[in-house]
Amino acid sequence: MIDIKRLRDDPEAVRSALARKKFSFDLDTVLELDAQRRTAIVAAEQAKSEQNAANKTMASLAKGSPEFLEKVTEMKTLSARAKELENSCRDAEEAFQKAFLSLPNLPDPSVPDGREECDNVVVSEWGKCLPAAPYRVPHWDIPWFAKAIDFGRGVKATGAGFPFYVGDMARLVRALIHLFLETARRNGYEEVLPPILVNEASATATGQLPDKEGQMYADTNEGLYLIPTAEVPVTNFYRDEILPADALPICRCAYTPCFRREAGSWGSHVRGLNRLHQFDKVELVKWTDETSSFDELERLRNDVEGILQALDLPYRVLLMCAGDIGFPHAKQYDLEVHAAGQDRWLEVSSCSNFTDFQARRAGIRYRDKDGKPRVVHTLNGSGLAIPRVLAALLENNLQPDNSVRLPKVLQDFMGQDSIQF
């Protein structure tokens, strides 16, 4: 959530910043509910104070005296009023929190204006896109693709978007996960293996709720959600904790399967591996202070770029415009690889700074040099997601004989320099 003090002190500046993003919001209602909440808190505290004062006075009176009995009657009235105001205070707090949580994060001033994908800015490119060739086809048209990644049997076992990876393709997925985790470890990220189910508080802390409730798979009996990304459990590792300043930045990496309903997705751009309901991903997460978070974002981006370079995949980096960044994001880079068979760019990573937005929701703080608790900044990036990286590897390295040449960085793990079914 955003800083309530900032909202109270300069609501028009907040309104102007939020208007740059694509999300609807009702700032006037939030401000009104905040005022009602504060009034209710003052009234409840005053009633409690009066109740305590009357209680002290009654304790000094002789039991059974007229004054004592009169005070008993007064205490009953004060107690009923205090309880009523306490309930009103609780209702006002709940109404405010519900409205306040609907406000997205403010975009950083360095984020360009824009409303659509075409307004995103290409900040760098690496590698050369391969020219068209008769044998360079979309991965789903490779003759052996249906045997290596079996969508049909996945539909039988579960449903659309849940494929089986078979034989060397399963090993290749495992090799990629190993590469991603080992690269992260060398870059200073400590590995964790988190749960893949989270509770409502965790999903709310990172901004999945209330923004993406319809996109998550939920267990309504237990009130749990299958994670859309390891960002959710890993960020909540330190929920409601105060970290020592000298521990920052803290860098973690985690491999998990990820689950997304992707409701409303259709069309040729989501064929094959381009969009799945279950996929594997290695996530990079950072906790840092407010003075270094944007520097850490650049380091995070560089760490992800290093993996793409090791895989020899041509890619570009987009600085996302304000209208195309996510609900909790302050600044976001998207990394896209070029898939030769489709002749299109595929997003494989988002590297994002959430500033203090997630940490305020999660109650994650650190103590500064004066011992004062301050809110941390959180960041994360995909390092990397498997499906589209795999799609680009298959298409870019496909040979005329329909074998796929493996990048050198994967050959030792696989024990071979190419795969073919």
C-alpha positions, 0 to 999 in steps of 0.5 A: 500500500502507499504511504498514508501520510503522503496521501494525506499531505498531498492528495493531488500529487498522489491523484496525478501519479495514479492517473498515469497507470491503467487502474481505476481508483476512487481517491476521494472515497479513500480520503473520506473513509480515512477521515471517518476512521480517524474521527471514530478512533478519537471518539472510541478512545475518549469514551474509553478514557471516560469509562476508566475515569468513572471506574477509578472514582467508583473504586474510591466510594463506599459500596452500597452508598447512594454515590456508589449506586449512582456511579454504577448506573453511569458506568453501565451507560458509559460501558455501552457507549464505549462498546458501541463506539468500539464497534463503529471504529472497527467497521470504519477501519475495515471499510477504510482498509478495503478501499485503501488496498484498492489503490495501486502503487505510484509509478516512479517519475523515471517511468515513461508516460503511455497507455499501451504496449507500443508506448514501452521504450526499448532501452537495449538489445543484445544478439542478432535475430536469425533470418527466416529459413524453410526449416525455422518453424514455430515450435509447435510445428516441429515434427516431433514436438507433440511427442516431446511435449505432449499437450494431448495427454496433458488435456486427458490428465488435467486440462488445456495448458498442462502438458507432459514433458517427455524424455530428453525434453524433461531433462532439458527443462531440468537442465534449465532450472539447474542453470538458472539456480546455479547462476543465481547462486553465483550472483549472490542469491541464497536459494530457498524452496518455498511452499506452493500454496499461500494464504490470503494474507500472503497474496494480499501482501504482494498485491495479487489480492485484490487485483488478480483474484480471478487469475489464481487457482484457489482452494476455497475450503482451506482459504489457500491459493496456488502460487502464480509465482514464487515471489508471493511466498518468498516475499512473505518470508519476512512478513511482520518482521524487523530486519537489521540494516546491515543485513540489507540487501537480502537476495533470494532465489527460488524454483517453483511450479507456477499456476495461472488461470489466464482467463480470457487468453486466446489467439495464435499468440498463446499457442504451444508453450507461449502461455500455459496454466502450469509452468516452471520458473526461477524467481529472484527476490530482493529486500533493500533500503529506500536509498539503493532499491533502484540501483538494485533493480539495475543489478537484478536486470543485469543478472537476468540478462547474463542468463540469456547471454549464456544461452545465446538468445537474442533479446531486448529490454523494455522499460515499461510505460506507466500504463502498462506496469502492474498494480504493485509496481513502481518501475518495471523492465520486461526482457523479451527473447526473439523466437525465430520460428514465430518471428516474434518477441516473447516475454521471458522476464519482468524485473520490478521495483515495488518500492515500499508498496508490498512491504507496507502491506506485509509489515516488513521493516528494518532499523536504521542507524538511529534504531528507528524502524523504516519500511524496506523496499522489495524487488523481484525478477524472473530468472527465468520462466521456462516455457518461452525460453524453451520455445526460443531455444527450440526455434532458434537452434532447430537444424535442417534435420529437425535436431536442436543444437544445445547451447554450450552452457547446457551440453555438459549437464545434458551429456550431449550437444543436440536433441532429436525425437 
